[in-house]
Amino acid sequence: MRQYGAGFLERWPQCPHVRQTLQDLALCRTPALGGHVTQCDHCGEVRYHYHSCGNRSCPECGGSKRAAWLAKCQADLLPVPYFHVVFTLPHELSALVLGNRELMYRLLFASAKETLLEVAADPKHLGARIGVLMVLHTWGQQLEHHPHVHCVVPGGGLAVATPATGTTATESAAEGPRWVSCRPDWFLPVPVLSPVFRGKYLAALRQAYQAGELQFAGSTQPLASPQAWRRLVRELYQKGWVVYAKKPFGGPEQVLKYLTGYTHRVALSNRRLVKLEDDRVTFTWKDYANGCTRKEMTLDAWEFVRRFALHIVPKGLVRIRRFGLLAHRDRSERLALCRSLLAAPAESAWVGDTVTEPPRPSGLSSEDAPATSCDVPVPPTVQPQPASATRIGVAVLALLTSLVVSSGDISWLPSLQAALTTGIIVADRCPSCGVGRLQTIWRESRPGSEQRQRIPVLDSS
C-alpha cells in the first residue's frame, strides 16, 4: 500500500473515505503512528512497538475487538443446532452495487432478514420466530466483487400465532410460549427461500429507483432509461438467485469457531500474501470448484490495490447485524425465556469456554508489532521506566472477571485473577533471555485522525 497506493489513486480517483482508509493501512505499525520502545534490563535487547491504525479494513487490526465481541456472543448461544445460510446477489447487479453501496447493502440485509423471518414463521415450514445473526461479505477468493451475507441461525424458535385462531401453530390458547425445533439436519427449504429473497430485493430496488435514490454512472448510465431499467428487472426476475444452506454446526463451540473466521475479517489476510516482485503481487486462493484446492494468483500491483479497495465498505455501515430473537432490544429476556423452555442451564454454562484468537505467525498480539531491528534510534534523554502490565493482559483480566461476576458464580474468581496476573507478569519478561524485565524507555502517543490526514504517505498530487 505504501509503495503503490499513490499510483492507484492517480489511475482510479476515490472518495475521501477510501483515501483515508488506504492512508491508515499505509501508516499501520510505522513510526508515523507513534508507539513505544522497550529494553531488557538483563540482556539489553531493544524492541520497537508501533501503534496499529485500528481501521476495520486493515488485515492486521481488530484482533482484541474480535475477541471481546466473541466473548459477548457466548452469552447468546442456545443449546440447539445452528445452521448457516448464505444469500448472494447476482453478478448482473455488481456494477450498480458499487455505485450505490450503502443503499444496496442495506437492501441486502433487509431482504435476507425478511425472507428468513417470514418463511420460518409460516406454519407450513416451521411456524416460529427465529433469531438471525448476519455478517456482510463483499469479496470472493480472487478479490472480485461478490456481495453476500452469511447468516447464523439457531435451529428453532418461539412459536408464533396463526392468523386464523390467534394461537400458535403448536399450542392451544391456554398454553404459554413454546419452543419449536426444526429437524436435526434440515432448517428451511432453499427452493422457497430463493424466490422469496429475489422478490423482496427486487421490489425494494424498484421502489428505490422510483424514488430517485439510485445513482447511475459509468457502465450503469444506460440504466437510467426506464426502458433499460425495466428490461434489467425483468431479466433478474427470470434468473434463479443463489441461496445456499450449509449443514448444521456441531454445537456452540463450532459456531464460535466459525464466527472467529467470518465476523471481523477483511478481503485478504496477510497469511495469503506470497510475494511482491516486479510490481506484481502473488497471493493464494481456494478453488471451491476443484475440491477446495489451494492455488496462487498473480496480479499487477495496482490492480491488486484496486480489488482490495472494492471491499472498503461505506463509512458508518454496520457489517454485523442481529434480527428476530437476537435483536438487541430485550434480547436478554427473550434468550432467558428460550433457555427456560429448552430446560437449559443459565448463561454461565457457556461462559466457561474460552475464546481465543487464531494464532498469528509472529506470535504477537494484534495491537502492537515489535521489531528487533534498530531502524529508529532510541532517544537518549528518556530515562527507563518501571515495567508495567501489558495492555492486552489487563484487558483480558478485566473482561474475564466481568464475565465471571455476571454469571453469578464467583467462587473461583480469586484463582482466576491469580492465574491471569501471573500470565501478565510473564508477558512482561524478555522473550529472548526469559530472565530480564522489559522496561519502557521511550513512548510517543498515537496521532489523531486530523493529524493522520496531514501525513503525505499517499499524496498523489
TORFI-612641 format. One record per residue (C-alpha): residue in one letter; x, y, z. Coordinates in steps of 0.001 Angstrom, whole numbers, plus 500000, padded with zeros to 6 digits. Example, Ala and Ser with C-alpha at 12.3 -4.5 7.8 and 13.67 -1.06 7.14 Angstrom:
<atoms>
torpa/xx/yy/zz
A/512300/495500/507800
S/513670/498940/507140
</atoms>
This chain:
<atoms>
torpa/xx/yy/zz
M/500000/500000/500000
R/502844/502401/500814
Q/504547/501682/497506
Y/501601/501559/495112
G/498799/503433/496867
A/499586/506812/495301
G/499784/505291/491817
F/496432/503594/492358
L/494794/506886/493332
E/496190/508531/490204
R/494665/505841/487979
W/491379/505460/489862
P/490399/508522/491970
Q/488497/507582/495119
C/486175/509220/497618
P/487695/510738/500805
H/486672/507739/502931
V/488525/505245/500712
R/491552/507548/500506
Q/491663/507810/504308
T/491346/504047/504681
L/494254/503426/502314
Q/496209/506092/504190
D/495576/504327/507500
L/496685/500972/506095
A/499882/502533/504757
L/500671/504081/508164
C/499765/500984/510210
R/502595/499878/512521
T/505031/502521/511324
P/506870/505230/513324
A/504393/507786/511916
L/501693/506455/514285
G/503959/506518/517313
G/504483/503668/519730
H/506947/502731/522436
V/510401/501196/522807
T/511255/498579/525427
Q/514641/497369/526615
C/515511/494279/528626
D/517230/495117/531929
H/519191/491861/531731
C/520405/491309/528145
G/519852/494861/526889
E/517811/493879/523828
V/515777/496755/522380
R/512357/496113/520860
Y/510193/498577/518928
H/506393/498519/519152
Y/504472/500721/516705
H/500793/501588/517063
S/498247/499950/514786
C/495896/502033/512661
G/492748/500476/514136
N/490915/500688/510805
R/488312/497942/510382
S/489525/497332/506801
C/493067/496564/507977
P/494005/492849/507784
E/496105/493057/510967
C/493932/495186/513247
G/490862/494373/515271
G/492062/491202/516996
S/491276/492415/520504
K/487885/493772/519363
R/487083/490416/517788
A/487960/488533/520978
A/485797/490839/523112
W/482894/490547/520661
L/483088/486757/520659
A/483119/486675/524447
K/479836/488600/524431
C/478411/486234/521810
Q/478951/483256/524112
A/476191/484507/526403
D/473737/484439/523476
L/474313/480812/522437
L/471480/478331/522879
P/471921/474540/523294
V/470438/473794/519863
P/471904/473055/516422
Y/472933/476126/514420
F/472536/476488/510677
H/474444/478534/508124
V/472551/480232/505260
V/474138/482457/502589
F/472240/484979/500439
T/474115/486184/497323
L/473330/488984/494885
P/473620/488087/491153
H/476663/489439/489298
E/474376/491474/486986
L/473905/493876/489914
S/477597/494167/490795
A/478277/497442/488915
L/475091/499005/490273
V/476034/497948/493816
L/479478/499564/493513
G/477828/502872/492630
N/475233/502618/495422
R/476953/500587/498130
E/475228/501905/501224
L/471736/501583/499732
M/472265/498201/498050
Y/473921/496629/501089
R/471104/497899/503290
L/468555/496317/500946
L/470542/493075/501036
F/470348/492935/504827
A/466648/493806/504876
S/465632/491340/502142
A/467579/488413/503631
K/466209/489166/507101
E/462606/489410/505945
T/462964/486231/503902
L/464188/484143/506833
L/461720/485547/509358
E/458734/485276/507015
V/459411/481729/505771
A/460250/480497/509271
A/457033/481996/510676
D/454938/480169/508069
P/453224/477182/509789
K/453837/475126/506644
H/457582/475281/507311
L/458433/475990/510961
G/455821/478294/512491
A/458288/480027/514772
R/460006/483334/515345
I/463711/482710/514878
G/466915/484617/515576
V/469403/485636/512900
L/472990/486876/513068
M/474126/488348/509716
V/477615/489236/508505
L/478185/491158/505268
H/480903/489943/502903
T/481696/491626/499602
W/484556/489512/498270
G/485362/486214/496651
Q/488566/484214/496878
Q/490119/486122/493966
L/489134/489514/495491
E/486440/490075/492878
H/483276/491906/493934
H/480890/489268/495292
P/478347/490788/497737
H/476602/488298/500024
V/475533/487873/503648
H/476350/484934/505911
C/473548/484089/508338
V/473938/482028/511511
V/470537/480801/512682
P/469598/478635/515693
G/467619/475544/514744
G/464247/476614/516070
G/462389/479478/517681
L/459387/480612/519669
A/456028/479503/518279
V/454092/482266/516536
A/450350/482856/516445
T/448415/481698/513396
P/446287/484359/511643
A/443091/482278/511847
T/442897/481440/515536
G/445350/483805/517191
T/447044/480829/518868
T/450392/479377/517939
A/450752/476563/515477
T/451954/474239/518194
E/449999/475218/521287
S/446466/475890/522468
A/445275/479283/523665
A/445642/478196/527294
E/449294/477275/526968
G/452211/479647/527336
P/455127/480195/524945
R/456625/477099/523374
W/459916/476367/521670
V/459612/474882/518171
S/462565/472840/516967
C/463391/472175/513340
R/464609/468845/512032
P/468174/467992/513137
D/469514/468124/509569
W/467023/470492/507910
F/466187/474128/508565
L/464167/475772/505766
P/463699/474744/502103
V/466096/476543/499762
P/463643/476356/496797
V/461309/478531/498880
L/463941/480913/500234
S/465422/481770/496830
P/462316/483185/495057
V/461144/484981/498202
F/464547/486637/498567
R/464583/487599/494891
G/461101/489080/495042
K/461742/491128/498172
Y/465064/492533/496952
L/463791/493480/493500
A/460627/495022/494939
A/462747/497209/497242
L/465103/498023/494359
R/462222/499162/492149
Q/460958/501414/494923
A/464424/502955/495261
Y/464516/503575/491502
Q/461086/505231/491501
A/462111/507410/494455
G/465259/508549/492626
E/467600/507097/495252
L/469823/505214/492779
Q/472846/506825/491143
F/473889/505839/487618
A/477397/506463/486281
G/479923/504757/484052
S/478719/501385/482806
T/475388/501789/484643
Q/474499/505107/482958
P/472174/503448/480373
L/470077/502003/483222
A/468767/505481/483949
S/466459/504954/480976
P/463079/503490/482064
Q/463126/501003/479180
A/466606/499687/480053
W/465675/499549/483746
R/462528/497506/483128
R/464493/495134/480908
L/467106/494583/483645
V/464458/493948/486299
R/462631/491510/484020
E/465867/489563/483396
L/466603/489452/487123
Y/463126/488093/487868
Q/463720/485288/485360
K/467068/484380/486899
G/467464/481967/489814
W/469111/483708/492776
V/471638/481788/494839
V/470662/480922/498408
Y/472949/478341/499960
A/472197/476399/503142
K/475081/474521/504716
K/474979/471589/507094
P/474270/472437/510741
F/477120/473197/513101
G/478061/470551/515633
G/477468/472765/518651
P/478212/476137/520256
E/481976/475604/520013
Q/481756/475167/516230
V/479613/478296/515998
L/482268/480344/517788
K/484995/478883/515593
Y/483021/479895/512525
L/482366/483384/513831
T/486076/483845/514574
G/486859/483472/510881
Y/483940/485443/509431
T/482897/488379/511588
H/485826/490808/511687
R/487550/489620/508513
V/488526/491764/505561
A/489040/490784/501951
L/492530/489351/502378
S/494679/488291/505315
N/498448/488720/505339
R/498867/484955/505519
R/497620/484660/501947
L/500259/487006/500550
V/503108/485081/498894
K/505421/487654/497327
L/505768/491106/495752
E/508102/491040/492804
D/508494/493197/489672
D/505391/495254/490516
R/503284/492091/490723
V/501569/490621/493787
T/501119/486873/494253
F/498561/485545/496745
T/496852/482234/497438
W/493190/481474/496884
K/490943/478478/497416
D/489301/476896/494363
Y/485977/475636/495716
A/485014/474187/492328
N/488062/471915/492411
G/487846/470355/495839
C/488984/473488/497737
T/492441/473250/496176
R/494917/475955/497172
K/496180/477892/494159
E/498222/481019/493506
M/497199/484101/491551
T/499464/486923/490371
L/498109/490409/489684
D/499559/493751/488710
A/500235/495627/491976
W/497871/498495/491092
E/495142/496022/490095
F/495652/494238/493417
V/495128/497507/495310
R/492061/498251/493161
R/490485/494904/494007
F/491203/495402/497693
A/489635/498886/497611
L/486401/497402/496230
H/485731/495932/499679
I/486115/499092/501762
V/482545/499482/502957
P/480976/502943/503332
K/481725/504894/506477
G/479342/504033/509312
L/477901/500927/507648
V/477301/498162/510212
R/478578/494849/508812
I/477290/492642/511664
R/473582/492750/512477
R/471088/490799/514606
F/467404/490241/513968
G/464454/488362/515441
L/465194/486702/518751
L/468772/488024/518599
A/467794/491667/518051
H/469406/493971/520588
R/466216/495218/522217
D/465160/492939/525107
R/467489/490196/523845
S/468433/489027/527329
E/464793/488473/528303
R/463972/486591/525105
L/467021/484321/525366
A/466264/483632/529032
L/462767/482539/528006
C/464201/480287/525296
R/466588/478641/527763
S/463796/478031/530241
L/461691/476412/527513
L/464656/474293/526482
A/465388/473424/530131
A/468853/474836/529532
P/471313/475976/532215
A/471955/479633/532849
E/474219/481790/530704
S/477244/480838/532772
A/477181/477388/531167
W/478830/478800/528075
V/480968/481436/529767
G/483437/478807/530918
D/484506/478134/527349
T/487484/480221/526367
V/487558/482238/523177
T/490997/482519/521665
E/492140/484347/518605
P/493656/482261/515792
P/497455/482019/516240
R/499479/484602/514396
P/502628/483621/512527
S/504681/486065/514570
G/503108/485065/517880
L/502284/488699/518580
S/499168/490493/519715
S/497072/492426/517263
E/497710/495736/518991
D/501460/496128/518633
A/504033/494795/516203
P/507532/494628/517772
A/510688/494634/515716
T/514219/493881/516885
S/515955/495934/514214
C/517334/499369/515068
D/515731/501362/512250
V/514597/504061/514676
P/517087/505429/517211
V/516087/505464/520867
P/516016/508985/522317
P/518948/509026/524773
T/517391/511659/527026
V/514476/509469/528133
Q/515164/507508/531298
P/513944/503888/531704
Q/510616/503499/533456
P/509442/500574/535600
A/507830/497778/533641
S/504061/497615/533852
A/501422/495067/532991
T/500714/494720/529285
R/497614/496452/527947
I/496275/493244/526405
G/496821/491313/529639
V/494932/493869/531683
A/492107/493906/529133
V/491792/490111/529232
L/491763/490152/533040
A/489027/492785/533145
L/486922/491020/530503
L/487030/487569/532093
T/486461/488997/535562
S/483304/490781/534377
L/482039/487590/532729
V/482565/485565/535901
V/480811/488176/538041
S/477856/488379/535640
S/477465/484595/535754
G/476803/484719/539495
D/479411/482082/540379
I/482383/483952/541863
S/483806/481080/543904
W/486735/480604/541534
L/487317/484332/540886
P/490425/484608/543165
S/492170/481697/541458
L/491318/483131/538021
Q/492747/486536/538922
A/495886/484968/540340
A/496461/482874/537228
L/495889/485781/534878
T/498087/488107/536932
T/500885/485543/536694
G/500399/485424/532930
I/500570/489215/532727
I/503839/489256/534675
V/505300/486567/532413
A/504281/488606/529363
D/506474/491479/530628
R/509574/489300/530644
C/512093/489443/527831
P/511244/486828/525161
S/514939/486443/524258
C/516616/485712/527575
G/513496/484877/529596
V/515059/486407/532712
G/515037/490178/532392
R/512068/492503/532538
L/511054/494740/529623
Q/511236/498414/530553
T/509688/501206/528536
I/512423/503679/527624
W/510551/505774/525049
R/506898/506405/524214
E/505036/508508/521654
S/501257/508850/521606
R/499129/507906/518628
P/498239/510902/516383
G/494600/511866/515956
S/492603/511482/512769
E/493219/515081/511701
Q/496962/514663/512219
R/496945/511467/510158
Q/495352/513256/507228
R/498292/515686/507120
I/500854/512879/506690
P/501542/512755/502920
V/502010/508993/502548
L/499605/508560/499608
D/499723/512132/498314
S/499461/511566/494550
S/499357/515293/493750
</atoms>
